[in-house]
């Protein structure tokens, strides 16, 4: 049974700016956020003030959204998020402050138990999943302290790395179900009660329907998926970044690595398009060493209306991206 998708009411865009509106937003920005009355935050906060005012909110909603934005903008690596994504992230905050829809923080989790079935490829106690879920929980709780926030964990049961070797040593579907059960147990131990776990294969794409009907578990699309020249460039960058890891972990040559990277990129693009459709007030947290992959979630979305993807700042501090 397919998940019902309920689209919330859209907020109105800022009406044509005037000198009087700019003066008013400038005055309110200085009043509400005196420590941030300077570029670049001044312009962003004034846009928040105008957007809240346009949609019937007052100073309370302006202040709450502004505080959330100042917190959120410290999460991401500045040069990895587009202006369109920033604008949509601000809209997400405004929508939540006005009580129209909760913010949805979305993160993906790889099938760690599946990988552990191949010697040297993982730990069946899922230590990486525990760490990742703790980090997402911290982000969700901080966001929820400022504005209503819920959490979604997408379990990556499509485009699985090293699938051929995994399939040879275990019952893939049974292991996937065991993996999801363990993730739910981890969430219980963490008291991460707001977390919803969704299989990637069960995401609903607006063009293709349920993704499990369009993509094999190994990542191969069942039908040819058209890719734009811009997407091809992003895929090539990501493939080059991933080759060294694929070679070391799986012994893959460049052709095998590129084929998987392309299939993975198409999958990530369809996932981003699906999440944009299912969670209009959602933002993706990208939390893996390959920073360039963060761009792949928007290769099929409208460039003027992407789903925000936050590449966490600590990726630069704790992980060294290749390339």
FENBELLIN-V861904 format. One record per residue. N is the residue number from 1. PHI is phi in radians with two decimals (none if undefined). PSI is psi as a letter, one per 30 degrees, with the letter a starting at -180 (999 if undefined). OMEGA is omega in whole degrees, 0 to 359 (* if undefined). Layout:
((N	PHI	PSI	OMEGA) (N	PHI	PSI	OMEGA))
This chain:
((1	none	k	183) (2	-1.30	k	178) (3	-1.18	k	177) (4	-1.33	k	180) (5	-1.84	j	180) (6	-1.88	j	181) (7	-1.52	k	178) (8	-1.29	l	177) (9	-1.08	k	178) (10	-1.41	k	176) (11	-1.39	l	180) (12	-1.35	k	176) (13	-1.28	l	177) (14	-1.13	k	177) (15	-1.17	l	182) (16	-0.92	k	183) (17	-1.24	k	177) (18	-2.26	l	179) (19	-1.05	e	181) (20	-1.13	e	179) (21	-1.14	e	178) (22	-1.09	e	179) (23	-1.14	e	180) (24	-1.14	e	180) (25	-1.16	e	177) (26	-1.13	e	179) (27	-1.09	e	181) (28	-1.18	e	179) (29	-1.10	e	180) (30	-1.15	e	180) (31	-1.24	e	186) (32	-1.46	e	186) (33	-2.32	i	185) (34	-1.04	e	181) (35	-1.38	f	182) (36	-2.12	g	180) (37	-1.47	i	182) (38	-2.87	l	179) (39	-1.12	l	356) (40	-1.53	f	187) (41	-1.22	f	181) (42	-1.03	e	181) (43	-1.09	e	180) (44	-1.13	e	181) (45	-1.19	e	177) (46	-1.16	e	176) (47	-1.13	e	176) (48	-1.07	e	180) (49	-1.03	e	180) (50	-1.17	e	181) (51	-1.18	e	178) (52	-1.13	e	180) (53	-1.08	e	180) (54	-1.03	e	184) (55	-1.79	g	171) (56	1.51	g	179) (57	-1.53	l	181) (58	-2.08	a	184) (59	-1.08	e	179) (60	-1.06	e	180) (61	-1.20	e	177) (62	-1.06	e	182) (63	-1.18	e	181) (64	-1.09	e	180) (65	-1.17	e	180) (66	-1.09	e	178) (67	-1.09	e	179) (68	-1.09	e	180) (69	-1.12	e	180) (70	-1.09	e	175) (71	-1.23	e	185) (72	-1.12	e	185) (73	-1.21	f	176) (74	-1.40	f	180) (75	-1.37	e	193) (76	-1.71	l	173) (77	-1.31	k	192) (78	-0.94	e	186) (79	-1.49	g	179) (80	-1.89	g	181) (81	-2.15	k	183) (82	-1.42	l	177) (83	-1.09	e	179) (84	-1.15	e	177) (85	-1.16	e	177) (86	-1.05	e	180) (87	-1.07	e	179) (88	-1.20	e	178) (89	-1.14	e	176) (90	-1.11	e	178) (91	-1.05	e	179) (92	-1.06	e	178) (93	-1.12	e	180) (94	-1.11	e	180) (95	-1.01	e	179) (96	-1.23	e	182) (97	-1.16	f	179) (98	-1.49	f	178) (99	1.36	g	181) (100	-1.41	e	181) (101	-2.79	k	177) (102	-1.21	l	169) (103	-1.23	k	175) (104	-2.05	j	175) (105	-1.58	k	186) (106	-2.05	k	176) (107	-2.42	l	178) (108	-1.82	l	178) (109	-2.32	k	180) (110	-1.32	l	182) (111	-1.37	i	187) (112	-1.06	e	180) (113	-1.16	e	176) (114	-1.03	e	182) (115	-1.10	e	182) (116	-1.19	f	180) (117	-1.23	f	176) (118	-1.74	k	185) (119	-0.91	k	176) (120	1.42	g	186) (121	-1.78	f	181) (122	3.08	l	183) (123	-2.09	k	183) (124	-1.15	f	176) (125	-1.51	f	175) (126	1.00	h	181) (127	-1.13	e	180) (128	-1.19	e	178) (129	-1.15	e	179) (130	-1.05	e	181) (131	-1.08	e	181) (132	-1.10	e	182) (133	-1.23	e	175) (134	-1.09	e	180) (135	-1.15	e	179) (136	-1.11	e	178) (137	-1.03	e	179) (138	-1.07	e	180) (139	-1.13	e	182) (140	-1.11	e	181) (141	-1.13	e	178) (142	-1.17	e	177) (143	-1.12	e	182) (144	-1.16	f	176) (145	-1.13	f	182) (146	-1.74	e	180) (147	-2.52	l	181) (148	-0.97	k	187) (149	-2.42	k	173) (150	-2.16	l	185) (151	-2.21	k	176) (152	-2.27	k	175) (153	-1.92	k	179) (154	-1.65	j	180) (155	-1.48	k	188) (156	-1.41	i	177) (157	-1.74	g	174) (158	-2.22	l	179) (159	0.91	h	183) (160	-1.36	k	177) (161	-1.05	k	172) (162	1.02	h	188) (163	-1.08	e	183) (164	-1.03	e	180) (165	-1.23	e	178) (166	-1.15	e	182) (167	-1.07	f	183) (168	-1.32	f	187) (169	-2.06	f	181) (170	-2.73	l	172) (171	-1.43	j	189) (172	-1.06	e	183) (173	-1.11	e	178) (174	-1.08	e	181) (175	-1.18	e	176) (176	-1.05	e	180) (177	-1.11	e	176) (178	-1.12	e	180) (179	-1.07	e	179) (180	-1.14	e	177) (181	-1.04	e	179) (182	-1.15	e	177) (183	-1.11	e	178) (184	-1.14	e	177) (185	-1.16	e	177) (186	-1.08	e	179) (187	-1.05	e	178) (188	-1.09	e	180) (189	-1.12	e	180) (190	-1.46	f	188) (191	1.00	h	180) (192	-1.55	i	190) (193	-1.30	f	182) (194	-1.44	f	186) (195	-1.34	k	171) (196	-1.95	k	179) (197	-1.81	k	180) (198	-2.20	k	174) (199	-1.22	k	179) (200	-1.01	e	181) (201	-1.15	f	181) (202	-1.73	g	174) (203	-1.17	k	183) (204	-1.84	j	178) (205	-1.55	k	183) (206	-1.13	f	180) (207	-1.78	e	190) (208	-1.94	f	184) (209	1.44	a	183) (210	-1.11	k	188) (211	-1.12	f	179) (212	-1.11	f	177) (213	-1.59	g	183) (214	-2.15	f	184) (215	-2.35	k	177) (216	-1.31	l	178) (217	-1.03	f	178) (218	-1.44	f	176) (219	1.79	f	181) (220	-1.27	k	176) (221	-1.18	k	179) (222	-1.24	f	176) (223	-2.32	l	180) (224	-1.10	k	178) (225	-1.92	k	181) (226	-1.17	k	182) (227	-2.26	k	180) (228	-1.35	l	176) (229	-0.98	e	178) (230	-1.09	e	179) (231	-1.13	e	178) (232	-1.01	e	180) (233	-1.11	e	179) (234	-1.13	e	179) (235	-1.14	e	179) (236	-1.08	e	178) (237	-1.08	e	180) (238	-1.13	e	181) (239	-1.11	e	179) (240	-1.12	e	180) (241	-1.20	f	186) (242	-1.57	f	190) (243	-1.02	e	183) (244	-1.04	e	179) (245	-1.15	e	179) (246	-1.07	e	180) (247	-1.13	e	182) (248	-1.24	e	186) (249	-1.34	e	189) (250	-2.09	f	182) (251	1.27	g	183) (252	-1.33	k	171) (253	-1.46	l	186) (254	-1.14	e	181) (255	-1.14	e	179) (256	-1.10	e	179) (257	-1.08	e	182) (258	-1.15	e	180) (259	-1.04	e	179) (260	-1.16	e	181) (261	-1.09	e	178) (262	-1.18	e	178) (263	-1.10	e	178) (264	-1.12	e	180) (265	-1.11	e	178) (266	-1.07	e	179) (267	-1.06	e	180) (268	-1.09	e	178) (269	-1.13	e	178) (270	-1.18	e	176) (271	-1.12	e	179) (272	-1.05	e	179) (273	-1.12	e	180) (274	-1.18	e	181) (275	-1.14	e	176) (276	-1.08	e	180) (277	-1.29	e	186) (278	-1.48	e	183) (279	-2.27	i	182) (280	-1.01	f	179) (281	-1.82	h	183) (282	-1.77	l	172) (283	-2.37	k	183) (284	-1.61	k	172) (285	-1.70	j	179) (286	-1.69	j	189) (287	-2.32	h	176) (288	-2.48	l	188) (289	-1.07	e	182) (290	-1.44	i	187) (291	-1.08	e	183) (292	-1.09	f	180) (293	-1.15	f	179) (294	-1.03	f	180) (295	-1.27	f	189) (296	-1.25	f	181) (297	-1.13	f	183) (298	-1.97	g	182) (299	-1.27	f	178) (300	-2.02	f	177) (301	-1.48	l	175) (302	-1.13	k	181) (303	-0.96	f	179) (304	-1.51	f	181) (305	-2.50	i	183) (306	-1.42	l	169) (307	-1.49	k	180) (308	-1.09	k	177) (309	-2.14	j	181) (310	-1.74	j	171) (311	-1.51	j	189) (312	-1.09	k	181) (313	-0.98	e	185) (314	-1.27	f	172) (315	-1.11	e	178) (316	-1.29	f	184) (317	-1.45	e	189) (318	-1.85	f	182) (319	-2.26	k	180) (320	-1.78	j	178) (321	-1.15	k	180) (322	-1.46	k	176) (323	1.61	999	*))
